[in-house]
Amino acid sequence: MAATSGIGVSEELTQAFSAAVETKNVRFIKVAIENESLVPLTSVDVSGSLDDDLALLQDHLENNVPCYILARLDDPPSEWLAISYVPEAAKVRDKMLYAATRNSLTKSFGSVFTDSLFAISKSDVTPDAYAAHKRHQAAPKPLSAREQEIADIKSAEREAGAIYEGSRARQNHLGNQEIGYKWAGEAEEAVRELRVGEGSRLVVLQIDESEQIVLSKSLSIEDADTLSSSIPPSEPSYTLFAWQNSYSGNGRDIVFIYSCPSGSLIKSRMVYSSGALIVFRQAKTLLGDDDNFVLATRKIETSDPKELTEAFLKEELNLGNSTGNGGDDTRTETPKAPFARPKGPGRRR
C-alpha cells in the first residue's frame, strides 16, 4: 500500500469545490500543497467542451512545479476528472509529496471523481492526450497467460462445435443412412484393404480444411514397437492399426487409435476430440464383418505417440488376461481387504 503524506484538504478548498459542484460553471480548479495543506490556487470557468477548455489549461501549468487539476466532465457534468500534474523537472521531494497526497485529495470529496489522469509534462494535458487516455480506458484489459488460454479454449470449443454439427448434418456416402464426415476415396480404400492380407499394417487418417477425412499414410510395419514412429508427433490423427499378434484368439486385431499430442493447436484438439467416435463408427462400417480380423471395441487414446508400444497395446486391450479383442475387458482383480477402523486413543491414566 502506498504511504500517505498526512496532508489534508483545507477549508478553503472544500468551500471552493462545493461551490463549483453547485454552480456547475467551473471547469478547472488548480490545487497545490502549501503549509501542509491542500489549497485552491485558481479556477477556470466552463467556456466550451472539455476538449476545448483543455487548450486553455496550458497557461496555468508550470514546467517544474507540480499541482493537481480538478476537471469537470461534460457527460455527466456531475462527475469529475482528477489530474495529477508532476513534471519531470520538479524537485524529487515535491514528486514524492504529491504522489503520497493524491489519494487523500480524491477521497476527501467522495465518489465524484470517476477518472484520473497522470501527467509528467504539459503535452500530457492536451485534447489529443486526453482522447488517447479515453481510448486506453475503453480498450479490453490485458489477460494473464491462464486467462488467455481459457479464452482460446472457449473460442475453439465454439468453433469446433459449429464444425462438428455441420459435419453431422450431412449424409455420408458409405452405403448406409448414418451421418458423419465425408471421406476421400483413397482413405476409404485404404481402410478396406486392412481386412485382407497378413502382417501388421496401419492407416493414418486426418481431417483437412474442408472437414473431409483424408489419407495421411498407409504402410506395413514390422511390429507394434515401430508404430509410434509412423504417427504424426505434433498433430492429432486417427490411426487404424491391423496388428498381427500371438496374444488374441484370432491372431489379427484392428485397433482404432486417437492420437492428440499435447502441443497441437487447441482448435485441432477440439475438432478431433468431438469427431473421434463418429470416425470410429464410420471405419467400422467400412471394415464390415469378416472372420479374418477382429475390430477391437476398446478405442485407444494417447497424447504422446511415443508411448504406443507392444506392451502398451497389450495392457490397453487387456490381451494378457482375456479373450484378446478388448471387448470383454475382464481382468483379475485382487479382492479388497475390508476397511479397518483405526484404533481410538488410549485411555488416560
Disulfide bonds with the S-S distance in Angstrom:
none
